[in-house]
Amino acid sequence: MRQCRVLALLGLIVFVLATPAAEAQTVSCTGVPAWNAATVYNAGSRVVYQGQLYEALIQIWNAPPNYCPACGWWRLLGTCGGGGGGDTTPPTTAITAPPAGSTVGGSVAVSASASDNVGVVRVEFRVDGAVVATDTSAPYGFTWNSASVANGGHALSSRAYDAAGNARTSANVSVTVSNGGGGDTTPPNTAVTAPAAGARVSGTVTFSASASDNVGVARVELRVDGNVIATDTSSPYSVSWNTATVANGSHSLTSRAYDAAGNNRVSAARSVNVQNSQPPPSSRLLVGYWHNWGTPVGIRLRDVNPNWDVINVSFAEPVAGSNSNMTFTPYNASTAQFRADVAELKGRGKRVLLAVGGANAIVRLNTTAQRDQFVNSMAGLVNTYGFSGIDIDIENGTSLVLDAGDTDFRNPRTPATRNLISALRSICDRFGSSFVLSMAPETFYVQVGYEVYGGTAGAYLPIIHGVRDKLTWIHVQHYNTGPVRGLDGRNYSAATADFHVAMSEMLLVGFPVGGTSGPVFPALRQDQVLFGVPATPAAGGGYSTTTTIRAALNYLIHGSRPSGAVYTTRGRYPGFRGVMSWSINWDASAGFSFSNDIKNYLRSN
C-alpha cells in the first residue's frame, strides 16, 4: 500500500521542504529525464515535469510530481533554465514492409524501422489509424491478417515511443488488399464440438470447435450470442469459457473459421443452458488492512470494528540485510497477546491474514535457497500467531521485475518470479485447503499488462496465473494509479465507477497480454475477484465516495448501469466477491463511515 509509514513520518517535513521559494530558483535540468508514468522512481530520483525539476522522496510511479503536493511524494527543486528539460526529442519511424503500392492478401509480414537519441521503448502498428499490434523490441514487426479489413485501399503506419513519452507517427504506406477473387475462394467448414447441445452448464467450461479447409485454417473465432469471446489459431480450437459472464438462461454458441485468403464460414448454432447460482450475500467480503503501527489511529487487533470480514495484518517484512527471511513483531502486544487476539477474531468468524511486503519492503527470491527461506520463515510466522493465511502485497518496484526477454506470462523465465510461484504453492500445500492466499497488486502490475508486458508492467500476471488454483481472492488497488486502458480501448481514470467496473471486468473475462494480439490471460472465477479502494480522502489519489463504490458494485453484480457510465460490460457478475480497503485504521479515524456503508450494501446484495 502506498499509504505507508513513510508518508505518515515524512508528511510535515516534506511540506516544509516543498516551499514556494523553490519555485523561484532557476536550476539546470541538463541530462535529467522527463517524468514518465510507466517508470518506477525510487527516493532520490530526479525528473523534469512541465519545465520544473523534482526529486522523489519515496518510491512512486504513475503519480505526476504536481499531484497531491501535501502527500510528500515529490520535492520541487526549481524551474529549469538554460539547461534543457530532459529528453524532448521524439523517435523516428517508418514502415519498411510491405512496399508502398503493393497488393496484399492473407497473412502479411508488416515491419517498421525506429530510432531515437536515447532509446525506443515500443512501436505501435496501425491500419487506417487503428492500433492493431505493438512490438517492444527490434526488429519491429508483426503478422497482419489482411482479411480483417475489406478489400481495397488501406493505410499502414507506425508510431514509435521513447521512455520519456515522446512519440512520432510515420508517413502512411498505402497498400491494396485483395482477398478471395481468382485465388482460393473455398471457405472452411466448422462446427461447435463442446459443450453438448442442450447441456446445462455453470462455472468455467471448455468451449471447443472443429474446423477444416481445402488449403488451411488460419483462425477460429468462438462466439457466444454472436459476440467473439476468444480466437484460436491452432487446433484443437478451444477456450475456457467463464459462463458467469452471461445471465442465466439459454445462450447460442457458434464458431467462425477463416482461411488465409479471408474466406470464412460460421457454424450452426448450438444452444446451452447457463445456470449459475448467485452466492448468498453473506459470502461477500469486506477486507481491510490493519496497521502494525499507531497512525492515524492505534487499534488493538481484537478491537477491530466487526464490519470487517477479513483483516490483513500489515506487514511481514524481511529482516535487515535479507530479501527473503521474513519477520513480524506486533507493535502493541506481546506474542501471546497477539496470538490470543487472532484467535479471538477467528472465533467470531473472521479471517486474519499476514500481509507481505507493502510499499517499502524488498521481497525478491532470486535463488532456490531464498525461496526455501521465505517458505520456512512465513510458515513459522503463520504457526506462531495462528494466521488464517497470507496476503501478497509486494509493491516495491525492485521486488517484482521481469528479466529482459521474459515475454510469456504462461511460462515465466525470471528466477525470482518462478521462485515466488513455487514458494506460494509450497506454503499453501503445507497448510491445506482451508488456508487463504490473497493478493493486492497495483494496476501497473496487472491491468497495464494489457498494453505492455515487461519489466514491472504486468509483473504480477505470471504469479497470479501460476497459483490461480490456490488463489482464494485478489483485490487490485484501484488507487495510486493514473488512467488505465479498459477492454474497450478507452482509458479510464481512478475514483470513477467506470474505472472500478472496467478494471474488475478485465479479471472476470480475461484479456490479451502485451497488446491485442498477445496471449490471453484467462478469466478468474467471480468469487476470486474484489477491488480495492481507500477508506477516506486521506489517500494520495483514487479516493472514491461510497456512492461511487455502490454504483460500481450494482453494475458488476446486477447489471444496473450507472448514470453517465461510458464503459459497457460484457455481462453481469452475481458472484463478485466484494471490496478491499486501506485501511481499518483510516476507517476508524473517520468514525467507521466507510465500513458501515459498504458492509450494509454487501449484506443486502
Beta strands, then each sheet from edge to edge (+ up, - down):
strand 1: 26-27
strand 2: 46-49
strand 3: 52-56
strand 4: 74-80
strand 5: 92-97
strand 6: 103-104
strand 7: 107-115
strand 8: 120-127
strand 9: 130-135
strand 10: 140-145
strand 11: 152-162
strand 12: 167-169
strand 13: 173-177
strand 14: 189-194
strand 15: 200-201
strand 16: 204-212
strand 17: 217-224
strand 18: 227-232
strand 19: 237-242
strand 20: 249-259
strand 21: 264-266
strand 22: 270-274
strand 23: 285-291
strand 24: 310-318
strand 25: 326-327
strand 26: 351-358
strand 27: 389-394
strand 28: 436-439
strand 29: 473-477
strand 30: 484-485
strand 31: 491-492
strand 32: 511-512
strand 33: 520-521
strand 34: 529-534
strand 35: 578-582
sheet 1: 1+ 4+ 3- 2+
sheet 2: 5+ 7- 10+
sheet 3: 6+ 13+ 11- 8+ 9-
sheet 4: 6+ 13+ 11- 12+
sheet 5: 14+ 16- 19+
sheet 6: 15+ 22+ 20- 17+ 18-
sheet 7: 15+ 22+ 20- 21+
sheet 8: 25+ 24- 23- 35- 34- 29- 28- 27- 26-
sheet 9: 30+ 31-
sheet 10: 32+ 33-
end
